[in-house]
Structure formats: structure tokens, C-alpha cells
Amino acid sequence: MNKFNKILLGIALIQVVLLVVVSFSADGRSSTTTEPRKLVALDAADVKRLTITDAEKAEIVLGLGNDGWTLEGADNYPAKSDLLETPAKSGDDATPIPARTGILDKITALTVSRPILRKAENHGPVKVADDKFERRIILEGKDG
């Protein structure tokens, strides 16, 4: 084996070592697999304001007040609260309510287990960028 082949063999071994180091995390799991985690860090009960914006920047803002959910842009017109959140049972003889019937319950229950696009330049083509999207939902908690 000549000197040039020995250098190429050394480079190939370094590449294999780097591949092993990059492919596996410290605990031995592959870096491409992740445990399912919540998409939204809020519970449905903590959401106090919901804003939905479409691609043309038309916006619907719903706020939770003392009298329930209202449309903030329409003089606080009452919204159907049972569509937004799962109604609470009242009393022992209350009819059982199916779990997660409200949209807030469904949104806050979403989980992801695959890597999400983290670089801003990748958000545009899949229409999740700040300035290029189909629909954007903003959930605000007690603290905003």
C-alpha cells in the first residue's frame, strides 16, 4: 500500500468516526428520533385570547372575559364557548361530555415527535413563516 492510499484510508476512518459521533446522541439514541412532546406549551384552561389570521391578513380575535368568549373586533359579541373549550360538568347528574370537544383542547393536545423546521429560511416554502402563511393561530395565556 503506497503513501497516498494510507492517507485516503486515514481520511475514511476519520469520516466513519465523525458519522458515529454525529448520528448518536450522548444517551445512545439516534438524533433523528425524538419523544412525542406538546406542540403548545399552554393548557386549554390557561388560554385567555385566541387570534386567527389568514393569508390576506384578515383577523378574528376571541377573548375570554367574565361572561365567556367574545369576538373582540365586533363589540364583544358573544362566541359559542362550547366550540372553543370543553364545557365543565355541573353537578352530579350532568351529562358526561366527550373528552377534548373544544378547539382549544384539540390544539393544546397536539404533539410532535419528528423534528420541526427550525431555520427561518425553511419556513417560507411550507407557508409557516411570519410573513408567508395560510393561517396563523396565536394563543395567549393569562400573562399575554
C-alpha positions as CSV (number, residue, x, y, z in Angstrom):
1,M,0.0,0.0,0.0
2,N,1.5,3.3,-1.0
3,K,1.6,6.5,1.0
4,F,-1.4,8.0,-0.9
5,N,-3.7,5.0,-0.1
6,K,-2.7,5.2,3.5
7,I,-3.8,8.9,3.6
8,L,-7.1,8.1,2.0
9,L,-7.7,5.2,4.4
10,G,-7.0,7.6,7.4
11,I,-9.5,10.2,6.0
12,A,-12.1,7.4,5.5
13,L,-11.6,6.3,9.1
14,I,-12.0,9.8,10.4
15,Q,-15.2,10.2,8.4
16,V,-16.6,7.0,9.9
17,V,-15.8,8.2,13.4
18,L,-17.4,11.6,12.8
19,L,-20.5,9.8,11.4
20,V,-20.9,7.8,14.5
21,V,-20.4,10.8,16.8
22,V,-22.9,13.0,14.8
23,S,-25.5,10.2,14.4
24,F,-25.9,9.3,18.0
25,S,-26.6,11.5,21.0
26,A,-25.0,11.1,24.4
27,D,-27.5,8.5,25.7
28,G,-27.1,6.3,22.6
29,R,-30.4,7.1,20.9
30,S,-30.4,8.2,17.3
31,S,-30.6,12.0,16.9
32,T,-33.4,11.8,14.4
33,T,-35.9,10.1,16.8
34,T,-37.5,12.1,19.5
35,E,-40.1,11.5,22.2
36,P,-43.5,13.0,21.5
37,R,-43.9,16.4,23.1
38,K,-46.6,19.0,23.2
39,L,-46.7,21.5,20.3
40,V,-48.2,24.2,22.5
41,A,-46.8,24.9,26.0
42,L,-50.2,26.0,27.3
43,D,-53.1,24.1,28.8
44,A,-56.6,24.9,27.3
45,A,-57.7,26.3,30.6
46,D,-54.9,28.9,30.6
47,V,-55.8,30.4,27.2
48,K,-57.4,33.8,27.5
49,R,-57.1,35.1,24.0
50,L,-57.2,33.4,20.5
51,T,-56.2,35.2,17.3
52,I,-56.7,33.6,13.9
53,T,-55.2,35.3,10.9
54,D,-55.4,34.2,7.3
55,A,-53.1,34.8,4.3
56,E,-54.8,38.1,3.4
57,K,-54.2,39.3,7.0
58,A,-57.9,39.1,7.9
59,E,-58.1,38.6,11.6
60,I,-60.5,37.2,14.2
61,V,-59.8,37.9,17.8
62,L,-61.6,36.0,20.5
63,G,-61.1,36.9,24.2
64,L,-62.2,35.3,27.4
65,G,-64.0,37.7,29.7
66,N,-66.2,37.3,32.8
67,D,-69.2,36.4,30.5
68,G,-67.3,33.8,28.4
69,W,-65.7,34.1,25.0
70,T,-66.4,37.1,22.9
71,L,-65.4,38.5,19.5
72,E,-63.2,41.4,20.4
73,G,-63.4,43.1,17.0
74,A,-67.2,43.0,16.9
75,D,-68.1,45.0,20.1
76,N,-67.5,41.9,22.2
77,Y,-70.3,39.9,20.6
78,P,-70.6,36.5,22.4
79,A,-69.0,33.5,20.8
80,K,-70.1,29.9,21.2
81,S,-67.9,28.9,24.1
82,D,-68.6,25.2,23.8
83,L,-66.9,25.2,20.4
84,L,-63.8,26.7,21.9
85,E,-63.4,24.8,25.1
86,T,-64.8,21.6,26.6
87,P,-67.7,22.6,28.8
88,A,-67.4,21.8,32.5
89,K,-69.9,19.3,34.1
90,S,-72.2,21.0,36.5
91,G,-73.4,18.8,39.4
92,D,-73.5,15.0,39.8
93,D,-76.4,14.4,37.4
94,A,-74.7,16.3,34.5
95,T,-74.5,14.6,31.2
96,P,-71.0,13.3,30.5
97,I,-69.1,15.4,28.0
98,P,-66.8,13.7,25.5
99,A,-63.1,14.5,26.1
100,R,-61.5,17.2,24.0
101,T,-64.5,18.5,22.2
102,G,-63.4,22.2,22.1
103,I,-60.9,23.5,19.6
104,L,-58.6,24.8,22.3
105,D,-58.5,21.3,23.9
106,K,-57.6,19.9,20.5
107,I,-54.9,22.5,19.7
108,T,-53.3,22.2,23.1
109,A,-53.3,18.4,23.0
110,L,-51.3,18.3,19.7
111,T,-48.0,16.5,19.9
112,V,-45.0,16.3,17.6
113,S,-42.4,13.6,17.5
114,R,-40.4,14.5,14.4
115,P,-38.0,17.3,14.1
116,I,-39.6,20.7,13.2
117,L,-38.1,23.2,10.8
118,R,-36.0,25.5,12.9
119,K,-34.3,27.7,10.4
120,A,-36.2,30.7,9.3
121,E,-35.2,30.4,5.6
122,N,-37.1,27.0,5.5
123,H,-40.4,28.4,6.8
124,G,-41.4,30.2,3.6
125,P,-41.7,27.2,1.3
126,V,-44.0,25.3,3.7
127,K,-46.0,28.5,4.4
128,V,-45.3,28.8,8.2
129,A,-43.1,32.0,8.0
130,D,-44.1,35.2,9.9
131,D,-44.9,36.9,6.6
132,K,-46.0,34.0,4.4
133,F,-48.6,31.6,5.9
134,E,-52.1,30.2,5.1
135,R,-53.5,30.6,8.6
136,R,-51.8,31.6,11.9
137,I,-53.2,30.8,15.3
138,I,-51.9,32.8,18.3
139,L,-52.8,31.6,21.8
140,E,-52.3,33.9,24.6
141,G,-52.3,33.0,28.3
142,K,-53.0,35.0,31.4
143,D,-49.7,36.8,31.1
144,G,-50.1,37.6,27.4
